[in-house]
Amino acid sequence: MKALIVCVSVSHGNTRRIAEAMGEVLEATVVEPEQVDVNQLGSYDVVGFGSGIFHQRFHPRLRAFVRNLPKERRGKAFVYVTSGFPPQIWPMTRLVTRAGFEVADTFAVRAFDTWAPLRLVGGINKGRPDATDVDAARAFAAGLRARVTAGA
Ligand SMILES: Cc1cc2nc3c(=O)[nH]c(=O)nc-3n(C[C@H](O)[C@H](O)[C@H](O)COP(=O)(O)O)c2cc1C
Protein backbone atom coordinates (compact mmCIF):
# COMPACT_ATOMS: atom_id res chain seq x y z
CA MET A 1 0.00 0.00 0.00
CA LYS A 2 1.26 3.46 -0.89
CA ALA A 3 -0.14 6.06 1.48
CA LEU A 4 0.57 9.67 2.41
CA ILE A 5 -0.73 11.67 5.36
CA VAL A 6 -0.81 15.46 5.08
CA CYS A 7 -0.91 17.08 8.51
CA VAL A 8 -0.95 20.58 9.99
CA SER A 9 -0.41 20.46 13.74
CA VAL A 10 0.50 23.78 15.29
CA SER A 11 -1.03 23.99 18.74
CA HIS A 12 -0.14 20.99 20.93
CA GLY A 13 0.94 18.38 18.38
CA ASN A 14 -2.44 16.65 18.89
CA THR A 15 -3.12 16.06 15.21
CA ARG A 16 0.45 14.96 14.55
CA ARG A 17 0.14 12.28 17.28
CA ILE A 18 -2.97 10.89 15.60
CA ALA A 19 -1.39 11.12 12.14
CA GLU A 20 1.72 9.22 13.28
CA ALA A 21 -0.44 6.42 14.75
CA MET A 22 -2.39 6.11 11.50
CA GLY A 23 0.83 6.35 9.54
CA GLU A 24 2.29 3.30 11.29
CA VAL A 25 -0.70 1.21 10.25
CA LEU A 26 -0.92 2.59 6.71
CA GLU A 27 2.88 2.63 6.28
CA ALA A 28 2.43 6.26 5.34
CA THR A 29 4.83 9.18 5.57
CA VAL A 30 3.40 12.11 7.53
CA VAL A 31 4.18 15.43 5.87
CA GLU A 32 3.23 19.09 6.06
CA PRO A 33 1.37 20.54 3.04
CA GLU A 34 4.48 22.44 1.94
CA GLN A 35 6.43 19.15 1.71
CA VAL A 36 4.00 17.47 -0.68
CA ASP A 37 5.11 16.81 -4.24
CA VAL A 38 1.82 17.67 -5.89
CA ASN A 39 2.75 15.81 -9.07
CA GLN A 40 2.98 12.58 -7.08
CA LEU A 41 -0.39 12.92 -5.33
CA GLY A 42 -2.17 10.78 -7.88
CA SER A 43 0.20 7.86 -7.32
CA TYR A 44 -1.00 7.01 -3.78
CA ASP A 45 -3.57 4.37 -2.87
CA VAL A 46 -4.85 6.71 -0.20
CA VAL A 47 -4.02 10.23 1.03
CA GLY A 48 -5.08 11.62 4.42
CA PHE A 49 -5.70 15.29 5.16
CA GLY A 50 -5.96 16.59 8.73
CA SER A 51 -5.48 19.42 11.19
CA GLY A 52 -6.93 20.86 14.36
CA ILE A 53 -9.93 23.18 14.26
CA PHE A 54 -9.25 26.88 14.62
CA HIS A 55 -12.18 29.25 15.01
CA GLN A 56 -14.47 26.50 13.73
CA ARG A 57 -12.46 25.74 10.61
CA PHE A 58 -9.64 23.44 9.54
CA HIS A 59 -6.26 25.16 9.65
CA PRO A 60 -5.89 27.81 6.89
CA ARG A 61 -2.67 26.19 5.59
CA LEU A 62 -4.45 22.89 4.99
CA ARG A 63 -7.49 24.58 3.45
CA ALA A 64 -5.35 26.69 1.11
CA PHE A 65 -3.28 23.68 0.08
CA VAL A 66 -6.28 21.54 -0.83
CA ARG A 67 -8.16 24.41 -2.45
CA ASN A 68 -5.19 25.23 -4.71
CA LEU A 69 -4.59 21.69 -5.91
CA PRO A 70 -5.07 21.32 -9.65
CA LYS A 71 -8.45 19.65 -10.19
CA GLU A 72 -7.97 16.22 -11.65
CA ARG A 73 -9.19 12.69 -11.14
CA ARG A 74 -7.33 11.22 -8.17
CA GLY A 75 -7.46 8.21 -5.86
CA LYS A 76 -8.98 7.65 -2.43
CA ALA A 77 -8.59 10.03 0.49
CA PHE A 78 -9.61 10.40 4.11
CA VAL A 79 -10.07 13.43 6.33
CA TYR A 80 -9.14 13.43 10.03
CA VAL A 81 -9.33 16.08 12.70
CA THR A 82 -8.62 16.84 16.35
CA SER A 83 -10.62 19.50 18.16
CA GLY A 84 -11.90 20.67 21.50
CA PHE A 85 -15.54 20.32 20.50
CA PRO A 86 -17.42 18.22 17.94
CA PRO A 87 -16.10 19.47 14.59
CA GLN A 88 -17.72 20.13 11.23
CA ILE A 89 -15.82 17.86 8.89
CA TRP A 90 -17.84 18.36 5.71
CA PRO A 91 -16.15 21.62 4.58
CA MET A 92 -12.81 19.80 4.30
CA THR A 93 -14.44 16.72 2.80
CA ARG A 94 -15.95 18.97 0.16
CA LEU A 95 -12.62 20.63 -0.64
CA VAL A 96 -10.88 17.25 -0.92
CA THR A 97 -13.66 15.96 -3.16
CA ARG A 98 -13.45 19.06 -5.35
CA ALA A 99 -9.71 18.42 -5.76
CA GLY A 100 -10.68 15.13 -7.41
CA PHE A 101 -10.32 12.61 -4.58
CA GLU A 102 -12.90 10.09 -3.47
CA VAL A 103 -13.24 10.56 0.30
CA ALA A 104 -13.41 7.02 1.67
CA ASP A 105 -13.86 7.92 5.34
CA THR A 106 -13.37 10.50 8.10
CA PHE A 107 -12.03 10.32 11.64
CA ALA A 108 -12.43 12.81 14.48
CA VAL A 109 -11.05 12.82 18.00
CA ARG A 110 -11.45 15.25 20.90
CA ALA A 111 -8.15 16.77 22.00
CA PHE A 112 -6.56 19.15 24.47
CA ASP A 113 -7.84 22.63 23.74
CA THR A 114 -6.43 25.79 25.30
CA TRP A 115 -8.08 28.31 23.01
CA ALA A 116 -8.12 31.71 24.78
CA PRO A 117 -11.30 31.55 26.91
CA LEU A 118 -10.60 27.92 27.86
CA ARG A 119 -7.10 28.76 29.07
CA LEU A 120 -8.73 30.41 32.10
CA VAL A 121 -9.92 27.00 33.25
CA GLY A 122 -6.70 25.21 32.25
CA GLY A 123 -8.09 24.00 28.94
CA ILE A 124 -10.45 21.11 28.18
CA ASN A 125 -9.82 17.46 27.27
CA LYS A 126 -6.54 17.46 29.18
CA GLY A 127 -4.31 14.51 28.31
CA ARG A 128 -6.06 13.81 25.00
CA PRO A 129 -5.45 12.33 22.57
CA ASP A 130 -4.74 9.56 25.08
CA ALA A 131 -3.90 5.89 24.61
CA THR A 132 -7.54 5.05 23.88
CA ASP A 133 -7.71 7.76 21.20
CA VAL A 134 -4.47 6.53 19.63
CA ASP A 135 -5.85 2.97 19.61
CA ALA A 136 -9.03 4.25 17.93
CA ALA A 137 -6.91 6.01 15.29
CA ARG A 138 -4.98 2.80 14.65
CA ALA A 139 -8.23 0.81 14.38
CA PHE A 140 -9.63 3.38 11.95
CA ALA A 141 -6.49 3.12 9.81
CA ALA A 142 -6.60 -0.68 9.87
CA GLY A 143 -10.20 -0.68 8.65
CA LEU A 144 -9.40 1.85 5.96
CA ARG A 145 -6.38 -0.12 4.84
CA ALA A 146 -8.43 -3.30 4.56
CA ARG A 147 -11.10 -1.55 2.48
CA VAL A 148 -8.63 0.24 0.19
CA THR A 149 -6.67 -2.97 -0.35
CA ALA A 150 -9.90 -4.81 -1.17
CA GLY A 151 -10.75 -2.03 -3.61
CA ALA A 152 -13.95 -1.18 -1.73
C1 LIG B 1 -6.57 29.73 18.45
C2 LIG B 1 -7.32 28.43 18.62
C3 LIG B 1 -8.63 28.32 18.17
C4 LIG B 1 -9.34 27.12 18.35
N1 LIG B 1 -10.64 27.04 17.89
C5 LIG B 1 -11.33 25.89 18.08
C6 LIG B 1 -12.68 25.79 17.64
O1 LIG B 1 -13.26 26.72 17.08
N2 LIG B 1 -13.36 24.63 17.85
C7 LIG B 1 -12.74 23.56 18.47
O2 LIG B 1 -13.40 22.52 18.65
N3 LIG B 1 -11.46 23.61 18.87
C8 LIG B 1 -10.73 24.75 18.69
N4 LIG B 1 -9.42 24.81 19.09
C9 LIG B 1 -8.77 23.62 19.66
C10 LIG B 1 -7.92 22.86 18.63
O3 LIG B 1 -8.68 22.49 17.49
C11 LIG B 1 -7.35 21.58 19.28
O4 LIG B 1 -6.56 21.91 20.39
C12 LIG B 1 -6.57 20.79 18.26
O5 LIG B 1 -6.36 19.49 18.78
C13 LIG B 1 -5.23 21.42 17.94
O6 LIG B 1 -4.50 20.54 17.11
P1 LIG B 1 -2.90 20.59 17.01
O7 LIG B 1 -2.35 20.48 18.42
O8 LIG B 1 -2.56 19.42 16.18
O9 LIG B 1 -2.57 21.89 16.34
C14 LIG B 1 -8.70 26.00 18.96
C15 LIG B 1 -7.38 26.11 19.40
C16 LIG B 1 -6.68 27.31 19.24
C17 LIG B 1 -5.24 27.40 19.72
The ligand as a Gaussian input file, in Angstrom:
#p B3LYP/6-31G(d) Opt

LIG

0 1
 C       -6.572000      29.726000      18.448000
 C       -7.316000      28.431000      18.618000
 C       -8.625000      28.317000      18.174000
 C       -9.336000      27.125000      18.346000
 N      -10.636000      27.038000      17.894000
 C      -11.332000      25.890000      18.079000
 C      -12.683000      25.794000      17.640000
 O      -13.265000      26.719000      17.081000
 N      -13.360000      24.626000      17.849000
 C      -12.742000      23.556000      18.472000
 O      -13.397000      22.519000      18.648000
 N      -11.458000      23.612000      18.874000
 C      -10.733000      24.749000      18.694000
 N       -9.422000      24.814000      19.087000
 C       -8.765000      23.616000      19.660000
 C       -7.917000      22.863000      18.630000
 O       -8.678000      22.493000      17.493000
 C       -7.351000      21.584000      19.279000
 O       -6.555000      21.910000      20.393000
 C       -6.567000      20.786000      18.256000
 O       -6.360000      19.486000      18.781000
 C       -5.229000      21.423000      17.938000
 O       -4.500000      20.540000      17.112000
 P       -2.900000      20.595000      17.014000
 O       -2.348000      20.483000      18.419000
 O       -2.561000      19.425000      16.180000
 O       -2.569000      21.885000      16.336000
 C       -8.704000      25.998000      18.959000
 C       -7.376000      26.114000      19.396000
 C       -6.678000      27.314000      19.240000
 C       -5.243000      27.402000      19.723000

